[in-house]
């Protein structure tokens, strides 16, 4: 009897020792030539990022533990990382299209995503404008051909792709098809220069059967998110016309109707995080209160509360955050304190920002009109250090006036983060004592800027 007990004990110990610990991470490694000292891996929702340090020969290796079971981007490359993935990425950044190779455990979904991107580019053609220039039926057929071709490509990789990924991606392809249908009206009007273009009745009927409460699809498919964004933006537009609500308030009200709590919370958070900075200062408390009443996610609420409190510190009459020793295109460095005694109108911009460049002619006009007034026009570029020469070249090419400065750490510069700037261009007005007149001043292209200047100067 005693021997039997020892044998059973041994079996129990053996079973315990052979039990595998669940793998809760993914490994990404490889070698990429002709790239900078580091690459940054981003999750699809941009809430997670990790810098992958490159060795001198371009090789790298790192362990990822967050956002697994989802999409990532790495230097423009689309990846899918699941728990237990161990993928190797090799290629030349100077010619990714012809040199890129992905291999290893769990690499099939990423290989499919690369094939998908290439197939989409081939089927749409070199100039996407020509794709949207097609007439309605021709466009629908071409769009559906892309969906069917990609579905076939996905089916051909069944051996290495999980059934779960296959099901989700096939639904995603349907959403991408529908998203492209949604985009057709605006794009076709733009490329044909027909601003009054409207799609025919029935063109968007395929969107009528969408379920707007599929949490699994929301977490997997960016196209599904975009379809939802467009749907609720249209609902908000109706409220603007019906109840004369400001756009931000109307969109918030439209999102409140979402029955799926997780989707509602995520969309509310995304909307408020990107817009609260731009809501009129006199209406911001009401906007924040409306968000709190609709959102039930404690972490999201805490982050928005932090932003709201930060914006309260940027209210009119409060001391402005400062910047110190920013490189001046004209030579030397400039700090905000150097400009005391004058109003300071600040344009936060970058060479890569199209809307920023669109404001340049209007900014030049304002500078000329008020050049004899007590005001300095300051442009702060948040270009990265590697684009330093591009910054100087654009100043010369566009003959930019005013004080041209380069921030010390791009978007992460202390001045930029202190003003909670989420997008550019962004304009700020500071008075001669260094206090805030407006943390979100009108753009040069807005008639409100002239009204503001004429009132204070």
Secondary structure as GFF3:
##gff-version 3
##sequence-region A 1 457
A	DSSP	alpha_helix	2	18	.	.	.	ID=ss1
A	DSSP	beta_strand	26	33	.	.	.	ID=ss2
A	DSSP	beta_strand	38	43	.	.	.	ID=ss3
A	DSSP	beta_strand	49	53	.	.	.	ID=ss4
A	DSSP	beta_strand	59	64	.	.	.	ID=ss5
A	DSSP	beta_strand	70	74	.	.	.	ID=ss6
A	DSSP	beta_strand	77	81	.	.	.	ID=ss7
A	DSSP	beta_strand	86	92	.	.	.	ID=ss8
A	DSSP	three_ten_helix	93	95	.	.	.	ID=ss9
A	DSSP	alpha_helix	96	99	.	.	.	ID=ss10
A	DSSP	beta_strand	101	105	.	.	.	ID=ss11
A	DSSP	alpha_helix	108	124	.	.	.	ID=ss12
A	DSSP	alpha_helix	128	133	.	.	.	ID=ss13
A	DSSP	alpha_helix	136	155	.	.	.	ID=ss14
A	DSSP	three_ten_helix	158	160	.	.	.	ID=ss15
A	DSSP	alpha_helix	163	191	.	.	.	ID=ss16
A	DSSP	three_ten_helix	205	209	.	.	.	ID=ss17
A	DSSP	alpha_helix	215	220	.	.	.	ID=ss18
A	DSSP	alpha_helix	222	243	.	.	.	ID=ss19
A	DSSP	alpha_helix	247	255	.	.	.	ID=ss20
A	DSSP	alpha_helix	261	275	.	.	.	ID=ss21
A	DSSP	three_ten_helix	276	278	.	.	.	ID=ss22
A	DSSP	alpha_helix	284	294	.	.	.	ID=ss23
A	DSSP	alpha_helix	298	312	.	.	.	ID=ss24
A	DSSP	beta_strand	326	328	.	.	.	ID=ss25
A	DSSP	beta_strand	333	334	.	.	.	ID=ss26
A	DSSP	three_ten_helix	336	339	.	.	.	ID=ss27
A	DSSP	beta_strand	343	349	.	.	.	ID=ss28
A	DSSP	alpha_helix	354	369	.	.	.	ID=ss29
A	DSSP	beta_strand	375	381	.	.	.	ID=ss30
A	DSSP	three_ten_helix	385	387	.	.	.	ID=ss31
A	DSSP	alpha_helix	388	398	.	.	.	ID=ss32
A	DSSP	beta_strand	403	406	.	.	.	ID=ss33
A	DSSP	three_ten_helix	410	412	.	.	.	ID=ss34
A	DSSP	alpha_helix	414	418	.	.	.	ID=ss35
A	DSSP	beta_strand	426	430	.	.	.	ID=ss36
A	DSSP	beta_strand	436	438	.	.	.	ID=ss37
A	DSSP	alpha_helix	447	456	.	.	.	ID=ss38
###
